């Protein structure tokens, strides 16, 4: 049985002609059904480009991106994505935003069944009391909960999370990390979570794969298995030697790749061709007769003849 998601030798570039820039190169990734994988990397390294290749929003220039052994040719309900921004329709309530996905995916269900289905996922993200509110009446964390509920309500086989908590404050972010991890425990949906936070990656995932920057594009490094027991209590884990060792390994891997990706440029520097002004010499000039700075190249050689007495 093939893995649910498989990427082989994929590459992606943007631009035209000499301005074309390679973002991703030699991408190889295999994800089994039910896996929770976190891909970690620097901002701007190509993480969102990678998640868009999996979602079918972009097409690889070379290589293959497959789900169940079949090439991914475009977006589909079997791959749900939660973006960095909330992507909610501002004129619809929480329930109505979630119903957008439910009505599209389950048109064969009755009105009552679709309402119950949406209500179940709204309750899963703990938003039942706010189900009739508009997005502008919600906090940032609550809006992202709506986005997660809408994606989960479509019952995707692969859940793609593109730094979904990056815009939130630390406390709200920690709460949602735990809640999404709990939801995964209940459903065991395959998850690919994009992040730039080592703590977040270790707290939610079973496999952490660094996206390493390079001078000719980023590529995936060696995966780091996370064998920390679940459910994970951050208060207990953050101070353990196992957690610290895993975090140090991730950080050192990314730092080493970043250092190697910086291009080396050799330049020949020359001092400025200007001589300092002699401030001890009293200046006598008018506003219209202001002298210009003297340059070494403008100095004239003078020969003085001194007669000996």
PAFI-328721 format. One record per residue (C-alpha): x, y, z; residue in three letters. Coordinates in steps of 0.1 Angstrom, whole numbers, padded with zeros to 4 digits, always signed. Example, Ala and Ser with C-alpha at 12.3 -4.5 7.8 and 13.67 -1.06 7.14 Angstrom:
PAFI-328721
+0123-0045+0078ala/+0137-0011+0071ser/
END
This chain:
PAFI-328721
+0000+0000+0000unk/+0016+0033-0010unk/+0020+0062+0015unk/-0009+0086+0015unk/+0015+0114+0004unk/+0047+0111-0015unk/+0069+0137-0031unk/+0098+0127-0053unk/+0126+0150-0066unk/+0102+0180-0067unk/+0115+0215-0075unk/+0098+0249-0078unk/+0110+0282-0092unk/+0095+0316-0098unk/+0103+0344-0122unk/+0114+0346-0158unk/+0146+0343-0177unk/+0177+0355-0158unk/+0155+0366-0130unk/+0142+0331-0123unk/+0148+0320-0087unk/+0147+0285-0074unk/+0127+0282-0042unk/+0126+0244-0036unk/+0149+0217-0050unk/+0153+0179-0046unk/+0122+0176-0023unk/+0116+0141-0011unk/+0088+0134+0014unk/+0068+0103+0023unk/+0039+0105+0048unk/+0020+0075+0060unk/-0017+0077+0068unk/-0023+0090+0103unk/+0012+0106+0106unk/+0016+0140+0123unk/+0045+0157+0105unk/+0059+0191+0112unk/+0081+0209+0086unk/+0102+0236+0102unk/+0122+0263+0086unk/+0131+0300+0084unk/+0106+0326+0072unk/+0110+0329+0034unk/+0126+0296+0030unk/+0098+0281+0009unk/+0075+0264+0035unk/+0043+0279+0021unk/+0054+0270-0014unk/+0058+0234-0003unk/+0024+0233+0014unk/+0008+0248-0017unk/+0024+0220-0039unk/+0007+0194-0016unk/-0026+0213-0016unk/-0025+0215-0054unk/-0025+0253-0055unk/+0009+0251-0073unk/+0024+0227-0097unk/+0060+0214-0093unk/+0084+0223-0122unk/+0100+0189-0120unk/+0094+0157-0100unk/+0061+0144-0087unk/+0037+0151-0059unk/+0013+0122-0053unk/-0016+0112-0030unk/-0024+0075-0028unk/-0001+0069-0057unk/-0019+0094-0080unk/-0005+0127-0092unk/-0020+0158-0075unk/-0033+0180-0103unk/-0052+0206-0083unk/-0070+0214-0051unk/-0094+0188-0037unk/-0116+0182-0005unk/-0094+0153+0005unk/-0067+0179+0013unk/-0079+0206+0037unk/-0057+0236+0043unk/-0057+0262+0071unk/-0038+0294+0061unk/-0019+0319+0082unk/-0047+0344+0078unk/-0082+0333+0088unk/-0098+0334+0053unk/-0133+0339+0067unk/-0161+0357+0050unk/-0168+0388+0072unk/-0205+0390+0065unk/-0212+0353+0076unk/-0215+0341+0112unk/-0193+0313+0127unk/-0219+0287+0117unk/-0224+0301+0082unk/-0186+0301+0076unk/-0184+0264+0086unk/-0215+0256+0066unk/-0198+0268+0035unk/-0176+0237+0036unk/-0203+0213+0048unk/-0228+0223+0021unk/-0202+0220-0006unk/-0189+0186+0005unk/-0221+0170+0017unk/-0250+0181-0006unk/-0266+0147-0003unk/-0273+0153+0034unk/-0305+0169+0047unk/-0305+0204+0060unk/-0308+0191+0096unk/-0279+0166+0091unk/-0257+0194+0077unk/-0265+0217+0106unk/-0257+0189+0131unk/-0224+0182+0113unk/-0213+0218+0113unk/-0224+0222+0150unk/-0203+0191+0159unk/-0170+0207+0146unk/-0179+0241+0161unk/-0182+0224+0194unk/-0150+0205+0188unk/-0131+0238+0187unk/-0151+0252+0217unk/-0170+0279+0198unk/-0206+0269+0204unk/-0214+0300+0225unk/-0201+0322+0197unk/-0217+0303+0168unk/-0240+0332+0159unk/-0212+0359+0159unk/-0195+0376+0130unk/-0157+0374+0125unk/-0153+0410+0136unk/-0168+0401+0170unk/-0142+0374+0176unk/-0107+0375+0188unk/-0078+0363+0166unk/-0077+0330+0183unk/-0114+0324+0179unk/-0112+0333+0142unk/-0085+0307+0137unk/-0106+0282+0155unk/-0134+0289+0130unk/-0109+0283+0102unk/-0098+0250+0117unk/-0134+0239+0123unk/-0144+0247+0087unk/-0115+0226+0074unk/-0121+0197+0097unk/-0158+0197+0089unk/-0149+0188+0053unk/-0134+0156+0067unk/-0101+0158+0047unk/-0078+0128+0047unk/-0048+0152+0049unk/-0049+0183+0071unk/-0024+0210+0059unk/-0016+0237+0084unk/+0004+0267+0071unk/+0017+0284+0102unk/-0019+0287+0114unk/-0009+0302+0148unk/+0018+0326+0138unk/-0003+0358+0142unk/-0015+0349+0177unk/-0001+0359+0211unk/+0019+0334+0230unk/-0008+0323+0254unk/-0035+0319+0227unk/-0010+0301+0205unk/-0001+0276+0233unk/-0038+0269+0240unk/-0046+0262+0203unk/-0015+0240+0199unk/-0028+0218+0227unk/-0064+0218+0213unk/-0053+0209+0177unk/-0031+0181+0191unk/-0061+0168+0211unk/-0083+0169+0180unk/-0057+0149+0162unk/-0056+0124+0190unk/-0094+0119+0185unk/-0095+0117+0147unk/-0060+0106+0137unk/-0062+0126+0105unk/-0029+0128+0086unk/-0014+0162+0094unk/+0014+0183+0078unk/+0021+0213+0100unk/+0043+0241+0087unk/+0060+0262+0114unk/+0091+0282+0123unk/+0089+0274+0160unk/+0110+0245+0174unk/+0089+0242+0206unk/+0056+0241+0186unk/+0070+0214+0162unk/+0081+0192+0191unk/+0049+0196+0211unk/+0025+0186+0183unk/+0043+0163+0158unk/+0057+0128+0157unk/+0082+0137+0130unk/+0100+0170+0125unk/+0117+0176+0091unk/+0138+0208+0087unk/+0136+0227+0055unk/+0171+0238+0049unk/+0180+0270+0030unk/+0206+0268+0003unk/+0222+0291-0023unk/+0204+0273-0051unk/+0170+0267-0032unk/+0158+0250-0001unk/+0155+0212+0004unk/+0143+0189+0032unk/+0169+0177+0056unk/+0171+0145+0077unk/+0139+0140+0097unk/+0140+0140+0135unk/+0117+0115+0152unk/+0099+0128+0182unk/+0092+0099+0206unk/+0078+0120+0235unk/+0048+0103+0250unk/+0013+0116+0243unk/-0007+0135+0255unk/+0021+0160+0259unk/+0020+0185+0288unk/+0042+0214+0280unk/+0047+0223+0317unk/+0064+0189+0321unk/+0081+0185+0288unk/+0098+0219+0284unk/+0123+0212+0311unk/+0132+0176+0303unk/+0166+0166+0289unk/+0149+0148+0260unk/+0130+0179+0249unk/+0160+0201+0252unk/+0182+0177+0232unk/+0156+0175+0204unk/+0152+0213+0203unk/+0190+0218+0203unk/+0193+0193+0174unk/+0167+0212+0154unk/+0182+0246+0161unk/+0218+0235+0153unk/+0206+0219+0120unk/+0189+0251+0109unk/+0217+0274+0120unk/+0243+0253+0101unk/+0222+0253+0069unk/+0217+0291+0072unk/+0254+0297+0076unk/+0261+0276+0045unk/+0235+0294+0024unk/+0250+0329+0028unk/+0269+0337-0004unk/+0305+0348-0001unk/+0314+0380-0018unk/+0350+0394-0021unk/+0353+0431-0026unk/+0384+0453-0030unk/+0380+0483-0008unk/+0398+0516-0014unk/+0400+0546+0010unk/+0381+0577-0001unk/+0400+0601-0023unk/+0396+0631+0000unk/+0421+0647+0023unk/+0409+0660+0057unk/+0408+0697+0061unk/+0434+0714+0083unk/+0412+0729+0110unk/+0442+0748+0125unk/+0444+0769+0094unk/+0421+0800+0095unk/+0398+0801+0066unk/+0392+0833+0046unk/+0365+0829+0020unk/+0331+0843+0012unk/+0298+0824+0007unk/+0304+0825-0030unk/+0340+0814-0028unk/+0337+0782-0007unk/+0366+0758-0013unk/+0360+0722-0023unk/+0376+0693-0004unk/+0410+0685-0016unk/+0416+0651-0034unk/+0448+0631-0033unk/+0446+0628-0071unk/+0444+0665-0075unk/+0476+0673-0055unk/+0504+0686-0076unk/+0540+0676-0070unk/+0562+0705-0060unk/+0600+0706-0059unk/+0617+0730-0036unk/+0653+0741-0041unk/+0671+0748-0008unk/+0705+0765-0009unk/+0729+0755+0018unk/+0746+0784+0036unk/
END
